[in-house]
Amino acid sequence: QYRDTVLLPRCQFPAQLPGRLQPETELETQQKCGFLELYSWQRQRKTKQEFCLHDGPPYANGVPHVGHALNKILKDITNRFHVMRGYKVHYVPGWDCHGLPIELKALSEIKGAENLSPMEVRQKAREFAERAIEKQKSAFIRWGIMADWANCYRTFDPKYEANQLRVFYKMYEKGFIYQDYKPVFWSPSAKTALAEAELEYNEQHVSRSIYMKFPLLKSPPKLASVIDGSSPASVLVWTTQPWTVPANQAVCYMPDSAYSIVKCINTGERFILAADRVESTAAVLDTQFEVISTCKGVDLADGSCAHPTIPGRVSSLLPANHVTMAKGTGLVHTAPAHGMEDYSVASHHQLPTDCLVDEGGFFTEAAGPELQNKSVLQEGNEAVIRMLQAAGSLLKEEKYVHSYPYDWRTKKPMIIRASKQWFVNTASVKATAQEVLKKVKVIPTSAVNRMLEMLDRRTFWCISRQRCWGVPIPVFYQKNTGECLINSETITDVIKIVEQQGTDAWWTLPIEQLLSKEAVVKAGGHDILDYVKGQDVLDIWFDSGTSWAHVLEGAEQRADTYLEGKDQLGGWFQSSLLTSVAARKKAPYKTLVVHGFTLGEKGEKMSKSIGNVVDPDVVINGGEDHTKDPPYGADVLRWWVAESNVFTEVLIGPVVLNAARDDINKLRNTLRFMLGNMAGFNPETNSIPASEMYIVDQYMLHLLQDYGSKVTAAYKEYDYSKVVRLLQAFCSRNLSNFYFSIIKDRLYCEEENDPKRRSCQTVLAEALDVVVRSFAPILPHLAEEVFQHIPYKKDSEGVFRTGWINASSAWKKPGIEEAIEGACAMRDSFLGSISGKNALEYEAVIVIEPGLLFELMEALQAEETSAVSQLNEIMMASQTTLLSELPKETPADANITKGTFLINLEGGDIREESSYKVIALPATKAKCPRCRRYTSDSSSTPCPRCLQVIAGKGST
């Protein structure tokens, strides 16, 4: 009969959105709340505060995957936080559109692709990239990523390409870019040079390793007395790449190491090898070596050997610091065309660097009729081994499993092959790049050392590729001499054309339109037709690495943040740094944020064969079978990103996604309670000033202020998992478990306009606002959905257009914690003593010795016994009595709980430990039929407080 007099929560906001409702509600919210217009809106702001996050371009060659989701959502959380903080955010999404992988995928769809002209290849590749961009873009929009999606950057845009060529020329002019003939990583399967960043290493690669001998032609002078010539002597060499032997020019030794001259017990032959490798080599060759003499590496100087397969060819013995003693024989076969270290030895000693291998990885005519047209990694290798056998030089062949570079796209083995290429001289940029990098803030800090080490190891950067889908290296070559022509005139003309027509012009226009007569004359030439256009294109890491020159605005052209996966420490982060430092001596970023990779739930790699690939589209919209793959919506995906420790590997799978959905539903329940109790409340007219509030309400504002500042600090550090932890702790511990449970009586049973009730409604309104704003960057759909359900927010501009958390510093009241936490300690003692029973069936008697704690409790309850005091509300009993000593008539079997509470005020200046006793006594009064508390004189009539409220209601 009293139900209509109780103010129960009224709310249209659903506790959860089952099935299709979740994704459908999100789409409605995006539409209603102008998700697509938010970026342009905030760009119009009149503010000097700017925040620039430069988007590292994802590759335009595949469907959107969870790696994309992790990256884009992290960026979006960052951007939305800054928008709410009042910044003007600069974020232009982009795509990396050139390169072999796109070319291969585009051509795999076409029959007879090998017969296409360069322009046909370019057209197909462009169309493929454009399709991939559209797919990815619509996914990013669906995830709620804020951007101006009509104005993105693509590395094949004419203006982008023109800016890239400007950077290229600036670096060339400063001497950082040069052309050279030297060994580079070469992909026979793709017929192009690759940079180190494009390799992946196969740990299980099997090579055919061989031990062979190089007969001594001329003994080293210092060893003449030991090697007397009476019996043949050879140096022993081990290699895992027999196919490189025909290109051998020398055998290298380590000058400081010890070498032994040994006699083979089986054959009587004499061999030279490292002293440390004598026993292991003898064991491999299934023989025994008798050591005749030992010398230093330097003693091998000026000796020479006969080439093992080419009669008449001499291989010198030369010193080199790259020789290791870890495996092999301590003597290294040196083929300058097929090894970086070999090449530097050759440069130092003026040895030829002849390459006998063509672009497809086949031996050329120069390798001789026995080897010509044979694949060096297949039958060519076999043929060289047979030749060594026939010459009597092969001592042993065995399989050797080791880490070997593979082409990252074709997944086929690489070779090292000398060819004419364009390089960035990283050696001369490296030191400045490392200095500059030390001034960049890197999160996590451990990542900076990895990047510094990678820079350290980088010898040179090969930036030319033998393909047609890319930005051409804008160089002309003299037909007869091969000399290259590039100067400020030629580059200005080419850039002007590219800016208007794009790089297709390089392939479509005749040379007379690309190269002017003046430029030829300036270079000392005569006729334009004496020149040809270069055929190489720029490495795609150079493409994307120069994005700062196109995307970043202002004279500084520097972003606040670059945020990418850890693979970019050797990729985009590095190519951006090297090009920017070379062109203008500064980094293009102030902060680097580095996240890990996505893995399956058990920490395993995702693969179709295991069946653990998580498709973001299926996460959002559900799979074919909703019982197996339910529709979670985009916010679940966003919550997964935020709650993960993204600085390590990030795990995802059904268990993780279900937990994320449950977490969001718990949050929805907390929000629903607050929304439900907002009915009839208008903050402008009904709010209560903090000073007039219940102390527990003031305490909640104090906690709210603290929560707001901690959340803000975590966002600033990109620590979104901390934001989630703070949010969950605040909602469950401070709101649901504590505050909501004690204020229900005040909310439901007091008179609607009673200041006591308005006091906690004021707090709920503030808490709702702070909590929603605190998670809005992470869950934008939910935040906007909540705002639409707030009864007093009419035609609201939404969460993102109305600013960040507004928690007043006046809410901070350090001393207030002692009163409430002291009362809570006693409440816990009281509830613990009646475990599992309804607290309203009891009365609480609190006994505290006179002192600070007693005074604090008196502030919560002025009279000795009360059913409506602030202290009784916290105790959750039917009534509470506050005494300074035990009453004389306390029964002997009374349930007495003892405890102590330490008061710590003024930063530790006031410290006082007080003891207290709590007695739980069965309630003596009857249960009120309206508020359910045991405070009534008769179970058929309401208690005095409820009668008063009803009377008040009746009279209004």
Salt bridges, closest charged atoms under 4 A:
GLU24 OE2 - ARG20 NE 3.75
GLU26 OE1 - ARG142 NH2 2.93
GLU50 OE1 - ARG43 NH1 3.58
ASP55 OD1 - LYS72 NZ 2.79
ASP55 OD1 - LYS75 NZ 2.59
ASP76 OD2 - ARG80 NE 2.73
ASP76 OD2 - ARG638 NH2 2.70
GLU103 OE2 - ARG467 NH2 2.75
GLU109 OE1 - ARG131 NH2 3.22
GLU134 OE2 - LYS137 NZ 3.84
ASP157 OD1 - ARG154 NH2 3.10
GLU161 OE2 - HIS98 NE2 3.50
GLU198 OE1 - ARG465 NH2 2.51
GLU200 OE2 - LYS411 NZ 2.85
GLU269 OE2 - LYS213 NZ 2.69
ASP299 OD1 - LYS222 NZ 3.86
GLU382 OE1 - ARG208 NH1 2.64
GLU382 OE2 - ARG386 NH1 3.43
GLU397 OE2 - ARG208 NE 2.81
GLU435 OE2 - LYS438 NZ 3.34
GLU489 OE1 - LYS522 NZ 2.96
GLU499 OE1 - ARG166 NH2 2.81
ASP504 OD1 - ARG122 NE 2.84
ASP539 OD1 - ARG465 NH2 3.43
ASP543 OD2 - HIS98 ND1 2.54
GLU553 OE1 - ARG43 NH2 3.46
GLU553 OE1 - HIS90 NE2 3.63
GLU556 OE1 - ARG558 NE 3.83
GLU556 OE2 - LYS586 NZ 3.13
ASP560 OD1 - LYS590 NZ 3.57
GLU564 OE2 - LYS75 NZ 2.70
ASP629 OD2 - LYS628 NZ 3.79
ASP635 OD1 - HIS781 ND1 2.78
GLU649 OE2 - LYS566 NZ 2.50
ASP697 OD2 - ARG746 NH1 2.64
ASP706 OD2 - LYS710 NZ 2.99
GLU717 OE2 - LYS441 NZ 3.21
ASP745 OD2 - ARG933 NH1 3.62
ASP745 OD2 - ARG945 NH1 2.93
GLU750 OE2 - ARG945 NH1 2.95
ASP754 OD2 - LYS756 NZ 3.55
ASP769 OD2 - ARG773 NE 2.95
ASP769 OD1 - LYS793 NZ 3.93
GLU785 OE2 - ARG668 NH2 2.71
GLU817 OE2 - HIS702 NE2 3.02
GLU873 OE2 - ARG746 NE 2.69
ASP937 OD1 - LYS925 NZ 3.65
